[in-house]
Amino acid sequence: MRAFALLALAACGSQAHESPPPAPAAVVVAHEARLPRAPGAMSPSLVAITGKASGDQLADVDSCSTCHPDVAAQWNASAHSFASFGNPIYRYVVERVRNELGAPASRHCGGCHDMPLMVDGLMTNNQPIPSADLRAHSGVTCRLCHGIQSTTNDGNGSYTLSAAPLDAPDLKDSASIARHRQQVAPKLGAELCVGCHRGFLSPDMGLPAHLSGIDEPGLWRASAYTGNGMARVDKVDKKTCIDCHMAREDASHDELGAKSGRVASHRFVGGHTWMASMRGDAEQLRRTQANLEGAASIAIEPWAPNAVDVVVRNLLVGHRFPGGVLDMQDTWIEVELFDARGRRLASSGLAHETNAADTEAHVLRTLVVDASGRVLDEHEMAHMRAQVATQTLAPREAQAIRYEFTPPKSAALPLRVTARLRHRSRPLASQLAACAAAHTLAGSQFLSGARGARDVTLDPCKPQPITLVASTTRVLDGTPSPWSQQYEHGMALASVIVTRQDEARRTLEAALAAAPDDRARAMTEVQLGWVDAKQGRADSALARVERARTLLGASPPVLDALLADAYLRLNRYADAREPARRCTASAPQNTAAWSVYARILVALGDHEAALAAATKGLELAPRDPDLLRSQATALAALHDPRATEAEAAFTRFRAPDTWATLRISCAKQDARCARERNPVPTLTLR
């Protein structure tokens, strides 16, 4: 255990080289520790149920629609209502899990997608799911969400459902109505979403590695939308999941849940255009596409005589864009180069719309590989071993994609570049797989079952709708960009490796010179400070912090985050301690803040405080490997008997040992891996 502690300290930059003396015989117990909880009766999901639940009870929406016709109709249009086997996209994925890992493993999916089936044991046995059964076509129902009493931050269905019967209200009895409202009132607000919108694969499914696949709560908590201000000087209104996905809309007189004539929308509009289109719901599709348009921006920045950077920024989404399961996203960039006569000289990404095998376009998704480093394009969960590249965008984050070109000598100047950001719910490879599965005997039976159970006709083979999220055109005539574009370009370039940080510095210094006011200057100083920190220039970063503080007349949390980062990179742990502590005070929901603070305290040998910081962070992210490592190291140093258990937890949930090897292997065999593993990938216009 002591060897493990030293290794962890070395990873934090400790200068210790000698083993400490043997631990004293006396062991001090009673330190707080927070270890990831194991699944219970519905393993590998983390669902817990109080009482005896019934699948028919959970699937019953008609009873609710008597008093809540508007809400029921909205839910009926939502992706939540098509979360189970009646959805051809989901069915082909979960059936593959059942075939390759066994039926019990599919409860990993069922805890969030299939509770009407789960509670009756239909996900556990090896019999086919009945295609005409309403329980297979109900998804996430009224009784489920309104019956959840509590959640934890684990994910994979980490909620407790009360199966207590609901009293049907007597509309002539105010006391009866009050009792019913108390029973069904949501108990958790936005925390209700946490249990299912954080998901991971783990050894509990029989897999050799732990992989995080979706973490909307973690990204939202770390974002400007919670007001923590850790990443940059960024002014946005605070918003929760409910604010964005359940905006209030007008209700009819028959809707008894309305307040002042309005009700929280149960359409849960996000980005799932395919589901709306598949069943011919023009209104849900319209709303979903309107939600996507303008969610991100796109800009073109000249970089060299024969190169431009296309800069994409997540403007409005409080988690990753595109969101959801990260390896099943299909938002891509199209770029065209024209000369002054309008002749198209070269392009990139145009084939992606129709070519399922396209590897040339830049796609905002995560690449996941199998044990041989092969990219898995069809969400093959049983074979997933590592994530080797992520190009989706965190909230308010920007990324740059470099496009090189060689125009013909005959091209008329000035050249003109057009760039578009286009969105489709799922990659074509996934759609082809879902379409093929729908044409099997079982697949056609489920399509027929949807018509009988839900009175809906689903067509997973019709072309997916494509949404234009953003587009732009730039004439390459030497006209300088406005400050905001230069700033976002520099922000994006700051993600490059250390040896290329001068690319970001050059761009940001130009932005600083063009800044129109004190706030803009402060924002740019902060971005330059991050560059200084990465280059080991702590004194310069400190000076920028002071200038930004003076310009703003305030000290937002990002300034402390920058100071802590600059000192930490130089192993100046004592200097980093106080700004890191202030970060946890001003941004208590930010997992990274607790992780950095715990790491600093471990390096300083303050193991009691390090343990307290690590457990605070683990409340938010129970399987965060950095926090688990700090916790295990601190417990070992304190000679706590739970240290061995804590070390085992870190080992279980850390990145796979084969990760680096798989990245290299993938890069050798797939052009996407070779290109997209770079923070600023380079493509060629052809």
C-alpha positions as semicolon CSV with decimal commas, in nm:
position;residue;x (nm);y (nm);z (nm)
1;M;0,000;0,000;0,000
2;R;0,287;0,235;0,078
3;A;0,434;0,175;-0,268
4;F;0,103;0,279;-0,418
5;A;0,104;0,601;-0,217
6;L;0,449;0,691;-0,344
7;L;0,350;0,620;-0,701
8;A;0,051;0,848;-0,668
9;L;0,265;1,125;-0,524
10;A;0,517;1,085;-0,802
11;A;0,236;1,128;-1,052
12;C;0,163;1,463;-0,885
13;G;0,524;1,572;-0,921
14;S;0,652;1,476;-0,575
15;Q;1,026;1,505;-0,534
16;A;1,039;1,218;-0,281
17;H;1,289;0,946;-0,372
18;E;1,323;0,736;-0,057
19;S;1,072;0,502;0,103
20;P;0,925;0,626;0,431
21;P;0,987;0,431;0,752
22;P;0,758;0,136;0,828
23;A;0,410;0,222;0,949
24;P;0,358;0,217;1,324
25;A;0,182;-0,084;1,463
26;A;-0,110;0,120;1,595
27;V;-0,374;0,189;1,333
28;V;-0,597;0,492;1,353
29;V;-0,949;0,420;1,229
30;A;-1,260;0,637;1,164
31;H;-1,144;0,846;0,869
32;E;-1,421;0,924;0,629
33;A;-1,393;0,751;0,293
34;R;-1,625;0,744;-0,005
35;L;-1,611;0,431;-0,218
36;P;-1,826;0,368;-0,526
37;R;-2,128;0,166;-0,430
38;A;-2,182;-0,171;-0,590
39;P;-2,500;-0,252;-0,783
40;G;-2,781;-0,422;-0,597
41;A;-3,062;-0,654;-0,697
42;M;-3,087;-0,505;-1,047
43;S;-2,716;-0,522;-1,126
44;P;-2,541;-0,400;-1,330
45;S;-2,776;-0,100;-1,308
46;L;-2,787;0,084;-0,975
47;V;-3,164;0,104;-0,949
48;A;-3,321;0,046;-0,608
49;I;-3,693;-0,004;-0,546
50;T;-3,890;0,030;-0,224
51;G;-4,201;-0,185;-0,228
52;K;-4,326;-0,418;-0,500
53;A;-4,335;-0,250;-0,840
54;S;-4,546;-0,369;-1,130
55;G;-4,456;-0,334;-1,497
56;D;-4,818;-0,277;-1,593
57;Q;-4,840;-0,006;-1,330
58;L;-4,530;0,169;-1,464
59;A;-4,645;0,140;-1,825
60;D;-4,984;0,293;-1,754
61;V;-4,996;0,644;-1,899
62;D;-5,363;0,645;-1,995
63;S;-5,474;0,686;-1,633
64;C;-5,261;0,999;-1,602
65;S;-5,385;1,141;-1,932
66;T;-5,740;1,165;-1,794
67;C;-5,641;1,472;-1,592
68;H;-5,324;1,562;-1,779
69;P;-5,403;1,535;-2,150
70;D;-5,154;1,802;-2,261
71;V;-4,866;1,657;-2,061
72;A;-4,945;1,306;-2,180
73;A;-4,953;1,423;-2,542
74;Q;-4,622;1,600;-2,500
75;W;-4,465;1,293;-2,342
76;N;-4,605;1,081;-2,623
77;A;-4,396;1,290;-2,868
78;S;-4,077;1,271;-2,661
79;A;-3,772;1,050;-2,691
80;H;-3,839;0,944;-2,330
81;S;-4,156;0,770;-2,439
82;F;-3,968;0,578;-2,709
83;A;-3,674;0,475;-2,490
84;S;-3,745;0,101;-2,488
85;F;-3,759;-0,190;-2,734
86;G;-4,024;-0,017;-2,945
87;N;-3,751;0,222;-3,059
88;P;-3,563;0,050;-3,346
89;I;-3,244;0,244;-3,271
90;Y;-3,233;0,130;-2,911
91;R;-3,356;-0,223;-2,984
92;Y;-3,069;-0,315;-3,215
93;V;-2,815;-0,197;-2,953
94;V;-2,971;-0,367;-2,651
95;E;-3,036;-0,692;-2,839
96;R;-2,669;-0,701;-2,933
97;V;-2,580;-0,664;-2,564
98;R;-2,819;-0,945;-2,474
99;N;-2,674;-1,173;-2,741
100;E;-2,307;-1,101;-2,666
101;L;-2,304;-1,051;-2,288
102;G;-2,617;-1,233;-2,177
103;A;-2,961;-1,109;-2,081
104;P;-2,873;-1,006;-1,721
105;A;-2,607;-0,766;-1,855
106;S;-2,876;-0,580;-2,048
107;R;-3,015;-0,453;-1,719
108;H;-2,731;-0,202;-1,748
109;C;-2,947;-0,043;-2,019
110;G;-3,281;-0,138;-1,866
111;G;-3,240;0,060;-1,546
112;C;-3,298;0,377;-1,748
113;H;-3,470;0,256;-2,065
114;D;-3,690;-0,039;-1,971
115;M;-3,822;-0,022;-1,616
116;P;-4,169;-0,162;-1,702
117;L;-3,985;-0,471;-1,831
118;M;-3,718;-0,472;-1,559
119;V;-3,948;-0,488;-1,258
120;D;-4,127;-0,791;-1,401
121;G;-3,802;-0,977;-1,469
122;L;-3,826;-0,970;-1,848
123;M;-3,477;-0,822;-1,893
124;T;-3,316;-1,101;-1,691
125;N;-3,439;-1,423;-1,851
126;N;-3,316;-1,536;-2,189
127;Q;-3,659;-1,537;-2,348
128;P;-3,734;-1,285;-2,625
129;I;-3,895;-0,960;-2,517
130;P;-4,265;-0,978;-2,619
131;S;-4,302;-0,749;-2,920
132;A;-4,672;-0,664;-2,869
133;D;-4,646;-0,596;-2,496
134;L;-4,711;-0,235;-2,391
135;R;-4,429;-0,268;-2,137
136;A;-4,181;-0,293;-2,426
137;H;-4,316;0,026;-2,584
138;S;-4,347;0,256;-2,284
139;G;-3,994;0,377;-2,212
140;V;-3,956;0,637;-1,937
141;T;-4,307;0,689;-1,808
142;C;-4,499;0,924;-1,580
143;R;-4,503;0,675;-1,293
144;L;-4,127;0,631;-1,311
145;C;-4,010;0,992;-1,297
146;H;-4,282;1,097;-1,054
147;G;-4,212;0,796;-0,834
148;I;-3,838;0,854;-0,789
149;Q;-3,768;0,952;-0,431
150;S;-3,394;1,010;-0,443
151;T;-3,091;0,984;-0,668
152;T;-2,719;0,950;-0,621
153;N;-2,444;1,085;-0,843
154;D;-2,328;0,741;-0,956
155;G;-2,527;0,709;-1,279
156;N;-2,646;0,394;-1,458
157;G;-2,993;0,433;-1,308
158;S;-2,877;0,539;-0,960
159;Y;-3,218;0,629;-0,822
160;T;-3,461;0,492;-0,568
161;L;-3,812;0,430;-0,697
162;S;-4,108;0,410;-0,462
163;A;-4,360;0,148;-0,570
164;A;-4,620;0,274;-0,325
165;P;-4,963;0,294;-0,492
166;L;-5,092;0,634;-0,594
167;D;-5,431;0,758;-0,482
168;A;-5,652;0,859;-0,774
169;P;-5,776;1,209;-0,690
170;D;-6,140;1,286;-0,635
171;L;-6,181;1,609;-0,831
172;K;-6,460;1,716;-0,597
173;D;-6,245;1,674;-0,287
174;S;-5,967;1,931;-0,234
175;A;-5,800;1,714;0,031
176;S;-5,786;1,422;-0,213
177;I;-5,633;1,644;-0,479
178;A;-5,375;1,774;-0,232
179;R;-5,277;1,417;-0,134
180;H;-5,235;1,320;-0,498
181;R;-5,024;1,626;-0,573
182;Q;-4,802;1,548;-0,277
183;Q;-4,757;1,190;-0,396
184;V;-4,664;1,273;-0,755
185;A;-4,480;1,602;-0,709
186;P;-4,119;1,563;-0,834
187;K;-3,896;1,541;-0,529
188;L;-3,564;1,644;-0,682
189;G;-3,578;1,916;-0,947
190;A;-3,284;1,896;-1,186
191;E;-3,120;1,625;-0,972
192;L;-3,389;1,389;-1,103
193;C;-3,195;1,373;-1,431
194;V;-2,862;1,272;-1,277
195;G;-2,928;0,903;-1,222
196;C;-2,975;0,827;-1,591
197;H;-2,788;1,101;-1,777
198;R;-2,457;0,982;-1,637
199;G;-2,362;0,641;-1,770
200;F;-2,061;0,412;-1,784
201;L;-1,955;0,063;-1,880
202;S;-1,785;-0,141;-1,610
203;P;-1,666;-0,485;-1,503
204;D;-2,013;-0,535;-1,352
205;M;-2,121;-0,612;-1,709
206;G;-1,840;-0,861;-1,758
207;L;-1,621;-0,609;-1,939
208;P;-1,249;-0,571;-1,863
209;A;-1,249;-0,190;-1,849
210;H;-1,443;0,101;-1,703
211;L;-1,550;0,358;-1,963
212;S;-1,756;0,673;-1,919
213;G;-2,004;0,715;-2,203
214;I;-2,224;1,006;-2,099
215;D;-2,195;1,265;-1,822
216;E;-2,433;1,553;-1,873
217;P;-2,454;1,638;-1,498
218;G;-2,078;1,654;-1,456
219;L;-2,029;1,879;-1,757
220;W;-2,318;2,104;-1,652
221;R;-2,189;2,138;-1,296
222;A;-1,848;2,236;-1,429
223;S;-1,996;2,491;-1,669
224;A;-2,068;2,860;-1,660
225;Y;-2,440;2,771;-1,641
226;T;-2,403;2,690;-1,271
227;G;-2,223;3,020;-1,217
228;N;-1,892;2,867;-1,111
229;G;-1,679;3,061;-1,362
230;M;-1,381;2,824;-1,348
231;A;-1,280;2,802;-1,713
232;R;-1,286;3,160;-1,838
233;V;-1,447;3,500;-1,792
234;D;-1,781;3,401;-1,936
235;K;-2,110;3,570;-1,862
236;V;-2,419;3,355;-1,915
237;D;-2,748;3,316;-1,732
238;K;-2,771;3,029;-1,486
239;K;-2,974;2,740;-1,624
240;T;-3,063;2,386;-1,521
241;C;-3,172;2,078;-1,718
242;I;-3,533;2,177;-1,656
243;D;-3,484;2,534;-1,779
244;C;-3,352;2,410;-2,114
245;H;-3,544;2,086;-2,173
246;M;-3,877;2,154;-2,000
247;A;-3,952;2,514;-2,096
248;R;-4,306;2,612;-2,007
249;E;-4,566;2,620;-2,281
250;D;-4,934;2,707;-2,309
251;A;-5,185;2,448;-2,187
252;S;-5,548;2,381;-2,266
253;H;-5,832;2,422;-2,015
254;D;-5,843;2,042;-1,976
255;E;-5,486;2,025;-1,842
256;L;-5,530;2,014;-1,466
257;G;-5,159;2,040;-1,399
258;A;-5,128;2,384;-1,555
259;K;-5,030;2,690;-1,356
260;S;-5,143;3,027;-1,489
261;G;-5,236;2,854;-1,812
262;R;-4,892;2,702;-1,869
263;V;-4,721;2,371;-1,803
264;A;-4,360;2,249;-1,803
265;S;-4,316;2,084;-2,140
266;H;-4,280;1,707;-2,129
267;R;-4,152;1,695;-2,486
268;F;-3,798;1,703;-2,343
269;V;-3,673;1,864;-2,662
270;G;-3,303;1,804;-2,723
271;G;-3,134;1,694;-3,044
272;H;-3,313;1,370;-3,138
273;T;-3,440;1,466;-3,482
274;W;-3,431;1,107;-3,612
275;M;-3,686;0,977;-3,360
276;A;-3,930;1,255;-3,445
277;S;-3,882;1,204;-3,818
278;M;-3,903;0,825;-3,795
279;R;-4,260;0,845;-3,672
280;G;-4,364;1,143;-3,885
281;D;-4,403;1,395;-3,601
282;A;-4,354;1,723;-3,786
283;E;-4,411;1,942;-3,479
284;Q;-4,160;1,761;-3,259
285;L;-3,910;1,770;-3,545
286;R;-3,966;2,144;-3,594
287;R;-3,908;2,215;-3,226
288;T;-3,600;1,994;-3,213
289;Q;-3,439;2,151;-3,517
290;A;-3,514;2,499;-3,382
291;N;-3,339;2,394;-3,060
292;L;-3,030;2,291;-3,257
293;E;-3,002;2,591;-3,487
294;G;-2,748;2,833;-3,346
295;A;-2,654;2,606;-3,054
296;A;-2,295;2,630;-3,177
297;S;-2,115;2,887;-3,390
298;I;-1,869;2,842;-3,675
299;A;-1,605;3,087;-3,799
300;I;-1,316;3,087;-4,046
301;E;-0,977;3,225;-3,947
302;P;-0,691;3,258;-4,198
303;W;-0,385;3,078;-4,066
304;A;-0,128;3,064;-4,345
305;P;-0,122;3,147;-4,717
306;N;-0,267;2,803;-4,789
307;A;-0,446;2,717;-4,466
308;V;-0,747;2,828;-4,264
309;D;-0,870;2,731;-3,920
310;V;-1,240;2,658;-3,883
311;V;-1,339;2,746;-3,526
312;V;-1,649;2,589;-3,371
313;R;-1,782;2,698;-3,032
314;N;-2,050;2,547;-2,812
315;L;-2,256;2,859;-2,743
316;L;-2,579;2,745;-2,581
317;V;-2,557;2,383;-2,464
318;G;-2,490;2,329;-2,094
319;H;-2,321;1,993;-2,149
320;R;-2,123;1,849;-2,436
321;F;-2,232;1,937;-2,788
322;P;-2,347;1,719;-2,941
323;G;-2,476;1,558;-2,622
324;G;-2,590;1,213;-2,524
325;V;-2,390;0,897;-2,588
326;L;-2,068;1,041;-2,725
327;D;-1,972;0,775;-2,977
328;M;-2,311;0,779;-3,153
329;Q;-2,306;1,144;-3,262
330;D;-2,299;1,275;-3,617
331;T;-2,240;1,648;-3,627
332;W;-1,986;1,727;-3,897
333;I;-1,815;2,013;-4,079
334;E;-1,833;2,083;-4,450
335;V;-1,582;2,324;-4,605
336;E;-1,567;2,454;-4,962
337;L;-1,298;2,668;-5,126
338;F;-1,395;2,895;-5,420
339;D;-1,208;3,140;-5,632
340;A;-1,329;3,491;-5,718
341;R;-1,521;3,360;-6,021
342;G;-1,723;3,122;-5,803
343;R;-1,540;2,811;-5,921
344;R;-1,516;2,548;-5,647
345;L;-1,152;2,451;-5,610
346;A;-1,160;2,202;-5,325
347;S;-1,376;2,077;-5,040
348;S;-1,400;1,855;-4,733
349;G;-1,692;1,675;-4,572
350;L;-1,937;1,691;-4,862
351;A;-1,952;1,313;-4,901
352;H;-2,038;1,255;-4,536
353;E;-2,410;1,310;-4,585
354;T;-2,452;0,995;-4,794
355;N;-2,139;0,784;-4,738
356;A;-2,158;0,562;-4,428
357;A;-1,792;0,466;-4,470
358;D;-1,666;0,826;-4,484
359;T;-1,349;0,888;-4,283
360;E;-1,256;1,223;-4,440
361;A;-1,494;1,464;-4,266
362;H;-1,429;1,615;-3,924
363;V;-1,705;1,480;-3,699
364;L;-1,784;1,597;-3,348
365;R;-1,789;1,259;-3,173
366;T;-1,582;1,030;-2,952
367;L;-1,394;0,745;-3,114
368;V;-1,415;0,420;-2,916
369;V;-1,207;0,117;-3,007
370;D;-1,203;-0,257;-2,942
371;A;-0,915;-0,469;-2,814
372;S;-0,735;-0,445;-3,150
373;G;-0,771;-0,066;-3,184
374;R;-1,054;-0,087;-3,439
375;V;-1,300;0,202;-3,429
376;L;-1,647;0,083;-3,330
377;D;-1,899;0,267;-3,546
378;E;-2,215;0,087;-3,431
379;H;-2,205;0,130;-3,052
380;E;-2,082;-0,227;-2,998
381;M;-2,079;-0,211;-2,618
382;A;-1,951;-0,563;-2,557
383;H;-1,633;-0,484;-2,750
384;M;-1,554;-0,136;-2,615
385;R;-1,211;-0,108;-2,455
386;A;-1,098;0,258;-2,471
387;Q;-1,181;0,608;-2,589
388;V;-0,900;0,728;-2,813
389;A;-1,021;1,070;-2,932
390;T;-1,293;1,312;-2,827
391;Q;-1,394;1,602;-3,050
392;T;-1,725;1,697;-2,889
393;L;-1,739;2,039;-2,725
394;A;-1,775;2,109;-2,353
395;P;-2,002;2,403;-2,254
396;R;-1,877;2,732;-2,401
397;E;-1,565;2,556;-2,530
398;A;-1,412;2,628;-2,873
399;Q;-1,212;2,399;-3,100
400;A;-1,014;2,465;-3,416
401;I;-0,983;2,239;-3,718
402;R;-0,710;2,327;-3,967
403;Y;-0,774;2,289;-4,339
404;E;-0,483;2,303;-4,581
405;F;-0,523;2,356;-4,956
406;T;-0,323;2,411;-5,273
407;P;-0,517;2,632;-5,514
408;P;-0,436;2,604;-5,886
409;K;-0,229;2,882;-6,036
410;S;-0,527;2,973;-6,252
411;A;-0,747;3,051;-5,948
412;A;-0,884;3,405;-5,949
413;L;-0,814;3,591;-5,627
414;P;-0,933;3,657;-5,363
415;L;-1,029;3,308;-5,255
416;R;-1,349;3,248;-5,060
417;V;-1,415;2,977;-4,801
418;T;-1,755;2,854;-4,683
419;A;-1,799;2,635;-4,375
420;R;-2,110;2,464;-4,242
421;L;-2,182;2,276;-3,920
422;R;-2,447;2,010;-3,988
423;H;-2,622;1,779;-3,745
424;R;-2,779;1,436;-3,780
425;S;-2,889;1,234;-3,476
426;R;-2,690;0,919;-3,547
427;P;-2,413;0,812;-3,788
428;L;-2,522;0,641;-4,106
429;A;-2,348;0,320;-3,994
430;S;-2,578;0,311;-3,690
431;Q;-2,882;0,380;-3,903
432;L;-2,795;0,104;-4,148
433;A;-2,760;-0,138;-3,857
434;A;-3,093;-0,029;-3,707
435;C;-3,262;-0,049;-4,046
436;A;-3,131;-0,400;-4,106
437;A;-3,242;-0,512;-3,760
438;A;-3,589;-0,370;-3,825
439;H;-3,621;-0,590;-4,134
440;T;-3,565;-0,914;-3,945
441;L;-3,864;-1,114;-3,826
442;A;-3,824;-0,986;-3,470
443;G;-3,772;-0,630;-3,591
444;S;-4,086;-0,631;-3,804
445;Q;-4,281;-0,773;-3,509
446;F;-4,173;-0,479;-3,292
447;L;-4,273;-0,231;-3,563
448;S;-4,612;-0,402;-3,573
449;G;-4,620;-0,397;-3,192
450;A;-4,565;-0,020;-3,195
451;R;-4,867;0,023;-3,418
452;G;-5,078;-0,185;-3,181
453;A;-4,947;-0,051;-2,850
454;R;-4,886;0,313;-2,940
455;D;-5,076;0,364;-3,267
456;V;-4,757;0,483;-3,434
457;T;-4,580;0,379;-3,752
458;L;-4,200;0,383;-3,730
459;D;-3,966;0,385;-4,027
460;P;-3,600;0,366;-3,921
461;C;-3,487;0,336;-4,283
462;K;-3,612;0,671;-4,415
463;P;-3,339;0,935;-4,454
464;Q;-3,256;1,115;-4,131
465;P;-3,327;1,488;-4,123
466;I;-3,016;1,706;-4,131
467;T;-3,007;2,035;-3,941
468;L;-2,785;2,326;-4,035
469;V;-2,656;2,437;-3,695
470;A;-2,440;2,722;-3,826
471;S;-2,269;2,842;-4,142
472;T;-2,026;3,117;-4,246
473;T;-1,833;3,252;-4,543
474;R;-1,497;3,429;-4,539
475;V;-1,320;3,610;-4,822
476;L;-0,944;3,567;-4,782
477;D;-0,854;3,925;-4,867
478;G;-0,650;4,016;-4,559
479;T;-0,934;4,187;-4,369
480;P;-0,873;4,135;-3,996
481;S;-1,125;3,944;-3,789
482;P;-1,331;4,111;-3,516
483;W;-1,201;4,072;-3,161
484;S;-1,454;3,805;-3,065
485;Q;-1,342;3,574;-3,345
486;Q;-0,974;3,624;-3,265
487;Y;-1,046;3,553;-2,899
488;E;-1,234;3,230;-2,974
489;H;-0,964;3,124;-3,218
490;G;-0,698;3,174;-2,952
491;M;-0,909;2,991;-2,696
492;A;-0,933;2,694;-2,934
493;L;-0,561;2,694;-3,014
494;A;-0,475;2,690;-2,643
495;S;-0,568;2,321;-2,642
496;V;-0,267;2,225;-2,856
497;I;0,037;2,051;-2,712
498;V;0,288;2,257;-2,514
499;T;0,540;2,280;-2,797
500;R;0,279;2,456;-3,013
501;Q;0,143;2,700;-2,754
502;D;0,301;2,991;-2,939
503;E;0,026;2,943;-3,201
504;A;-0,228;3,036;-2,936
505;R;-0,008;3,314;-2,799
506;R;0,028;3,479;-3,141
507;T;-0,347;3,475;-3,196
508;L;-0,438;3,594;-2,848
509;E;-0,189;3,880;-2,852
510;A;-0,355;4,003;-3,171
511;A;-0,691;3,970;-2,997
512;L;-0,561;4,166;-2,699
513;A;-0,455;4,449;-2,928
514;A;-0,803;4,450;-3,087
515;A;-1,001;4,421;-2,762
516;P;-1,275;4,687;-2,759
517;D;-1,316;4,735;-2,382
518;D;-1,180;4,641;-2,039
519;R;-1,388;4,324;-2,012
520;A;-1,264;4,201;-2,350
521;R;-0,907;4,281;-2,247
522;A;-0,953;4,090;-1,920
523;M;-1,098;3,789;-2,103
524;T;-0,800;3,782;-2,336
525;E;-0,549;3,827;-2,054
526;V;-0,698;3,520;-1,886
527;Q;-0,665;3,313;-2,201
528;L;-0,305;3,425;-2,237
529;G;-0,257;3,330;-1,874
530;W;-0,355;2,972;-1,950
531;V;-0,093;2,971;-2,225
532;D;0,167;3,109;-1,982
533;A;0,081;2,835;-1,733
534;K;0,122;2,560;-1,991
535;Q;0,460;2,701;-2,087
536;G;0,576;2,715;-1,725
537;R;0,568;3,096;-1,702
538;A;0,409;3,126;-1,360
539;D;0,524;3,484;-1,299
540;S;0,375;3,598;-1,629
541;A;0,050;3,417;-1,552
542;L;0,042;3,587;-1,211
543;A;0,089;3,928;-1,373
544;R;-0,198;3,857;-1,613
545;V;-0,421;3,758;-1,323
546;E;-0,351;4,094;-1,158
547;R;-0,421;4,284;-1,479
548;A;-0,746;4,096;-1,533
549;R;-0,852;4,162;-1,175
550;T;-0,787;4,534;-1,219
551;L;-0,970;4,548;-1,551
552;L;-1,274;4,365;-1,415
553;G;-1,280;4,534;-1,077
554;A;-1,352;4,187;-0,939
555;S;-1,187;3,848;-0,887
556;P;-1,388;3,573;-1,057
557;P;-1,304;3,208;-0,978
558;V;-1,117;3,162;-1,306
559;L;-0,832;3,375;-1,170
560;D;-0,779;3,138;-0,879
561;A;-0,806;2,839;-1,115
562;L;-0,538;2,992;-1,336
563;L;-0,307;3,059;-1,043
564;A;-0,346;2,708;-0,907
565;D;-0,276;2,560;-1,248
566;A;0,032;2,773;-1,308
567;Y;0,186;2,683;-0,972
568;L;0,091;2,318;-0,996
569;R;0,264;2,274;-1,330
570;L;0,589;2,385;-1,161
571;N;0,532;2,165;-0,854
572;R;0,494;2,478;-0,640
573;Y;0,235;2,308;-0,423
574;A;0,252;2,548;-0,129
575;D;0,178;2,841;-0,361
576;A;-0,100;2,650;-0,534
577;R;-0,279;2,550;-0,215
578;E;-0,470;2,868;-0,131
579;P;-0,598;2,954;-0,481
580;A;-0,702;2,590;-0,523
581;R;-0,890;2,605;-0,192
582;R;-1,068;2,921;-0,302
583;C;-1,176;2,742;-0,620
584;T;-1,353;2,474;-0,418
585;A;-1,524;2,744;-0,212
586;S;-1,647;2,943;-0,512
587;A;-1,724;2,643;-0,735
588;P;-1,826;2,364;-0,496
589;Q;-2,002;2,167;-0,774
590;N;-1,690;2,151;-0,990
591;T;-1,532;1,806;-0,967
592;A;-1,205;1,927;-1,120
593;A;-1,166;2,189;-0,847
594;W;-1,182;1,923;-0,575
595;S;-0,952;1,695;-0,774
596;V;-0,681;1,961;-0,809
597;Y;-0,709;2,065;-0,445
598;A;-0,687;1,706;-0,321
599;R;-0,385;1,642;-0,541
600;I;-0,205;1,949;-0,401
601;L;-0,280;1,847;-0,042
602;V;-0,148;1,496;-0,103
603;A;0,174;1,641;-0,244
604;L;0,208;1,865;0,063
605;G;0,155;1,570;0,296
606;D;-0,163;1,709;0,452
607;H;-0,343;1,378;0,420
608;E;-0,634;1,456;0,651
609;A;-0,725;1,759;0,441
610;A;-0,654;1,571;0,118
611;L;-0,894;1,296;0,223
612;A;-1,163;1,552;0,307
613;A;-1,120;1,720;-0,032
614;A;-1,121;1,390;-0,220
615;T;-1,439;1,269;-0,051
616;K;-1,608;1,601;-0,127
617;G;-1,526;1,558;-0,493
618;L;-1,634;1,194;-0,489
619;E;-1,977;1,303;-0,368
620;L;-2,013;1,464;-0,710
621;A;-1,831;1,202;-0,920
622;P;-1,804;0,873;-0,729
623;R;-1,584;0,705;-0,993
624;D;-1,348;0,987;-1,084
625;P;-1,007;0,815;-1,104
626;D;-0,803;1,117;-0,995
627;L;-1,014;1,163;-0,685
628;L;-1,008;0,791;-0,611
629;R;-0,629;0,797;-0,636
630;S;-0,599;1,091;-0,395
631;Q;-0,836;0,922;-0,152
632;A;-0,642;0,595;-0,163
633;T;-0,309;0,773;-0,121
634;A;-0,433;0,974;0,178
635;L;-0,584;0,668;0,347
636;A;-0,260;0,478;0,299
637;A;-0,058;0,759;0,452
638;L;-0,299;0,768;0,745
639;H;-0,264;0,390;0,791
640;D;-0,638;0,350;0,758
641;P;-0,755;-0,010;0,704
642;R;-0,983;0,106;0,420
643;A;-0,678;0,200;0,214
644;T;-0,663;-0,140;0,046
645;E;-1,028;-0,115;-0,054
646;A;-0,974;0,240;-0,178
647;E;-0,675;0,133;-0,386
648;A;-0,884;-0,145;-0,540
649;A;-1,151;0,113;-0,631
650;F;-0,894;0,333;-0,803
651;T;-0,753;0,035;-0,992
652;R;-1,101;-0,066;-1,103
653;F;-1,205;0,273;-1,236
654;R;-0,883;0,419;-1,375
655;A;-0,812;0,445;-1,747
656;P;-0,736;0,107;-1,908
657;D;-0,371;0,009;-1,896
658;T;-0,385;-0,055;-2,270
659;W;-0,512;0,295;-2,352
660;A;-0,189;0,433;-2,500
661;T;-0,125;0,116;-2,697
662;L;-0,476;0,120;-2,839
663;R;-0,443;0,485;-2,946
664;I;-0,126;0,403;-3,136
665;S;-0,277;0,091;-3,288
666;C;-0,586;0,281;-3,399
667;A;-0,377;0,561;-3,551
668;K;-0,191;0,306;-3,762
669;Q;-0,505;0,156;-3,911
670;D;-0,763;0,436;-3,922
671;A;-0,719;0,786;-4,066
672;R;-0,967;0,926;-3,816
673;C;-0,761;0,816;-3,516
674;A;-0,439;0,945;-3,667
675;R;-0,602;1,283;-3,724
676;E;-0,861;1,329;-3,448
677;R;-0,640;1,236;-3,154
678;N;-0,475;1,575;-3,207
679;P;-0,648;1,865;-3,026
680;V;-0,625;2,071;-3,347
681;P;-0,654;1,816;-3,628
682;T;-0,538;1,898;-3,979
683;L;-0,739;1,803;-4,287
684;T;-0,677;1,863;-4,655
685;L;-0,923;2,029;-4,889
686;R;-0,931;1,817;-5,203
